[in-house]
Amino acid sequence: MEVVCGNRFLSNNYTESASSCGDSKKSVIEEPQMGEQGQEVSNMEENKVVKDEIPAEIEPEPVVDIIINNVVSSFSVCSHLDLHHLALNGQNVELRKENGVLTMKLRRPPTTASIWSSGKVTCTGSTSEYQARIAGRRIARCIQKMDYNVKFKNFRIVNVLGTCSLPFAIKITPFSQKFREAASYEPELHPGVTYRIEYPKATLKIFSTGSITVTAPSIDNVQSAIEHIYPLVQEFGKQRTEEEMVEYRRNQARKHAGVTAIEEFEEEFSESELEDYILDQI
């Protein structure tokens, strides 16, 4: 039991000790008569204590899904290639004499390879580093089957294209005005803001709908670029219109379907290709 003495709170031990000392008569601490103002003060203090005890609801952090749309890779087969011979004996190939390059296409993983006579090969269309490596090995195996002594060497990721949709729209005009050093906005030439990051190296295209396109030399750089730009654009966020929300949900469903198809494809790799990939990592 707490005893109120003015604005002080006395403990139970204090009241018991006060009652035991002095005369045989019980000493009582008389409570002063509080007026209406004193009751209001006490009520406010009680309400404040109750509010402090109630934990504040923690809002969940927004989740931004980054979709990798294209991974460009290159490697060398360490052999001189006769493009005319490959065009006559290969499948799904096309020889472009004016450019001096042969294009070969794969269905799974969906990849287009550009092959030069020097033995250099560039692959586009993959959606992960894992897919790009598998596609490169399949291209090299197709060339090997046409009586060429090839090796899979110097594989590297050249460029990565990723996109993400933020849960809000962006006021790109004031954003570009605040970050003049890194951002450039020319509405007559392009509808988005071009934002360049020196480290990690990346180039971003920011649109008013909340969509961001990132071009970087690796997948890690794409993620780091999104983490860097999110708090900057959040300051200039605005609510979407109904039409933009419908388009946003449609794009999210479309991207989710594409990711599901990619996961199903990765489960269909043969065991030999998986072993080769693991050996390459060692």
C-alpha positions in Angstrom: 0.0 0.0 0.0 1.4 3.4 -1.0 0.7 6.4 1.0 0.6 9.7 -0.8 2.1 12.7 1.1 1.8 15.7 -1.1 3.8 14.7 -4.2 6.0 12.1 -2.4 5.5 8.4 -2.2 6.2 6.7 1.2 7.0 3.0 1.5 5.2 0.5 3.7 8.3 0.2 6.0 8.1 3.9 6.7 4.5 3.8 7.8 5.0 0.8 10.0 8.0 2.4 11.8 6.1 5.6 12.3 3.2 3.7 13.8 5.5 1.8 16.3 7.3 4.8 17.8 6.0 7.5 20.1 3.1 7.2 22.5 1.0 4.0 22.9 -1.5 5.6 20.7 -1.2 4.8 17.0 0.3 7.6 15.0 -1.4 8.3 11.8 -0.1 10.4 8.9 -2.9 12.6 8.0 -3.5 12.9 4.4 -4.0 16.5 3.4 -7.2 17.3 1.8 -6.6 17.5 -1.9 -8.6 19.8 -4.0 -9.7 19.4 -7.5 -6.3 20.6 -8.8 -4.4 18.0 -6.7 -6.7 15.2 -8.0 -6.0 16.2 -11.6 -2.2 16.1 -10.9 -2.4 12.6 -9.4 -4.6 11.3 -12.2 -2.1 12.7 -14.8 0.7 10.9 -13.0 -1.2 7.6 -12.9 -2.0 7.9 -16.6 1.7 8.7 -17.4 2.8 5.6 -15.5 0.3 3.4 -17.4 1.4 4.8 -20.7 5.1 4.1 -19.9 4.3 0.5 -19.0 2.5 -0.1 -22.4 5.2 -1.2 -24.9 5.2 0.7 -28.2 4.4 -1.3 -31.3 7.5 -1.9 -33.4 6.7 -1.3 -37.1 8.2 -4.1 -39.3 11.0 -3.0 -41.6 10.1 -2.8 -45.2 11.4 -5.6 -47.4 12.7 -4.8 -50.9 13.1 -7.7 -53.3 16.0 -7.3 -55.8 15.5 -9.2 -59.0 18.5 -10.0 -61.1 17.5 -9.8 -64.8 20.7 -10.3 -66.6 24.2 -11.5 -65.8 26.9 -10.9 -68.5 29.9 -13.3 -68.3 32.9 -14.1 -70.4 35.5 -16.9 -70.7 38.0 -18.3 -73.1 38.3 -21.7 -74.7 42.0 -21.3 -75.3 41.8 -22.3 -78.9 41.4 -20.7 -82.4 37.9 -21.3 -83.8 36.7 -21.5 -87.4 33.4 -19.7 -87.2 32.4 -20.9 -90.7 32.9 -24.5 -89.6 30.9 -23.9 -86.4 28.1 -22.3 -88.4 27.8 -25.4 -90.6 28.0 -28.0 -87.9 26.5 -26.3 -84.9 22.9 -26.0 -83.7 21.0 -22.8 -82.9 23.8 -20.8 -84.4 24.0 -17.7 -86.6 27.1 -16.3 -88.3 27.4 -12.5 -88.6 30.1 -11.9 -91.1 29.9 -8.2 -90.9 30.8 -8.3 -87.2 33.0 -11.4 -87.3 31.1 -13.1 -84.5 29.0 -16.3 -84.2 25.9 -16.3 -81.9 24.8 -19.6 -80.2 21.7 -19.9 -78.2 20.7 -22.2 -75.4 17.2 -22.9 -74.2 18.1 -24.0 -70.7 19.5 -21.8 -69.2 18.2 -19.1 -71.6 21.5 -17.8 -72.8 22.9 -16.1 -75.9 26.6 -16.6 -76.5 28.8 -14.5 -78.8 31.8 -16.4 -80.0 34.9 -14.9 -81.7 37.5 -16.7 -83.7 40.1 -15.9 -81.1 38.3 -18.2 -78.6 36.7 -15.5 -76.5 33.1 -16.1 -75.6 30.6 -13.7 -74.0 27.3 -15.0 -72.5 24.2 -13.0 -71.7 20.7 -13.8 -70.4 21.5 -15.6 -67.2 19.9 -14.5 -63.9 22.6 -15.7 -61.5 26.4 -16.4 -61.4 25.5 -20.0 -61.0 23.5 -20.1 -64.2 26.1 -18.1 -66.0 28.8 -20.6 -65.2 26.6 -23.6 -66.2 25.7 -21.9 -69.5 29.4 -21.2 -70.2 30.4 -24.8 -69.6 27.6 -26.0 -71.9 28.7 -23.6 -74.6 32.3 -24.9 -74.3 31.0 -28.5 -74.4 29.1 -27.8 -77.6 32.3 -26.4 -79.2 34.3 -29.4 -78.0 31.9 -31.8 -79.7 32.7 -30.2 -83.0 36.3 -31.5 -82.8 38.0 -28.6 -81.0 40.4 -29.0 -78.2 38.9 -26.4 -75.8 39.4 -25.5 -72.2 37.1 -23.6 -69.9 39.4 -20.8 -68.6 39.3 -17.2 -67.4 35.6 -17.2 -66.4 34.4 -13.9 -64.9 31.3 -11.9 -64.4 31.4 -8.7 -66.5 28.2 -7.0 -65.7 25.0 -7.5 -63.7 21.6 -5.9 -64.2 19.2 -5.8 -61.3 15.8 -4.1 -60.6 13.7 -3.5 -57.6 10.4 -1.8 -56.8 10.2 0.3 -53.7 6.9 0.3 -51.6 6.5 4.1 -52.4 6.8 6.5 -55.2 9.6 9.0 -55.4 9.8 12.8 -56.0 12.7 12.6 -58.4 12.9 16.4 -59.1 13.7 17.5 -55.6 15.9 14.4 -55.1 18.0 15.3 -58.1 18.3 18.9 -56.9 19.6 17.9 -53.5 22.2 15.4 -54.8 23.5 17.4 -57.7 27.0 15.9 -57.4 26.0 12.3 -58.0 22.6 12.6 -59.7 21.7 13.9 -63.2 18.2 14.4 -64.4 17.3 15.3 -68.0 13.5 14.8 -68.4 13.8 15.6 -72.2 16.2 12.7 -72.7 15.3 10.1 -70.1 12.4 9.8 -67.6 14.6 8.7 -64.7 17.4 10.1 -62.6 20.8 8.7 -63.2 22.7 8.2 -59.9 26.3 7.1 -59.9 28.1 5.5 -56.9 31.9 5.4 -56.8 32.2 2.8 -54.1 30.8 0.2 -54.5 30.8 0.9 -58.2 27.3 1.0 -59.6 25.0 3.1 -61.7 21.3 3.5 -60.8 18.3 4.6 -62.8 15.6 6.0 -60.4 12.1 6.5 -61.6 9.1 8.4 -60.1 7.1 5.1 -59.8 9.6 3.8 -57.2 11.3 1.4 -59.6 15.1 1.4 -59.6 17.4 -0.3 -62.1 21.0 -1.0 -61.1 24.0 -1.8 -63.3 27.1 -3.1 -61.4 30.0 -5.4 -62.0 28.8 -8.0 -59.4 25.7 -9.1 -57.6 27.1 -8.0 -54.3 27.5 -4.5 -55.7 23.9 -4.4 -56.7 22.7 -5.2 -53.2 25.1 -2.7 -51.7 23.9 0.0 -54.1 20.2 -0.6 -53.1 21.2 -0.4 -49.4 23.0 2.8 -50.1 20.2 4.6 -52.1 17.2 3.4 -50.0 17.6 5.9 -47.1 18.3 8.7 -49.5 15.1 8.2 -51.6 13.0 7.5 -48.6 13.1 11.1 -47.6 11.4 12.0 -50.9 8.9 9.2 -50.9 5.2 9.7 -51.6 2.1 7.6 -51.8 1.3 5.8 -55.0 -1.9 6.4 -57.0 -4.4 3.6 -57.5 -3.1 2.9 -61.0 0.5 2.7 -59.8 -0.5 0.3 -57.0 -2.2 -2.0 -59.6 0.8 -1.9 -61.8 3.1 -2.5 -58.7 1.2 -5.6 -57.6 1.1 -6.9 -61.2 4.9 -6.5 -61.5 5.5 -8.2 -58.2 3.4 -11.2 -59.2 5.2 -11.4 -62.5 8.6 -11.2 -60.8 7.6 -13.8 -58.3 6.6 -16.2 -61.1 9.9 -15.7 -62.8 11.9 -16.4 -59.6 9.9 -19.6 -59.1 10.7 -20.8 -62.6 14.4 -20.1 -62.0 14.4 -22.1 -58.8 12.8 -25.0 -60.6 15.4 -24.8 -63.3 18.3 -24.9 -60.9 16.9 -28.2 -59.5 17.2 -29.8 -62.9 21.0 -29.5 -63.3 22.7 -32.8 -63.9 24.9 -34.2 -61.1 28.0 -34.0 -63.4 27.4 -30.3 -63.9 27.0 -29.7 -60.2 30.2 -31.6 -59.5 32.1 -29.6 -62.1 30.7 -26.4 -60.6 31.8 -27.4 -57.1 35.3 -28.4 -58.4 35.7 -25.0 -60.0 35.0 -23.3 -56.7 37.8 -25.3 -54.9 
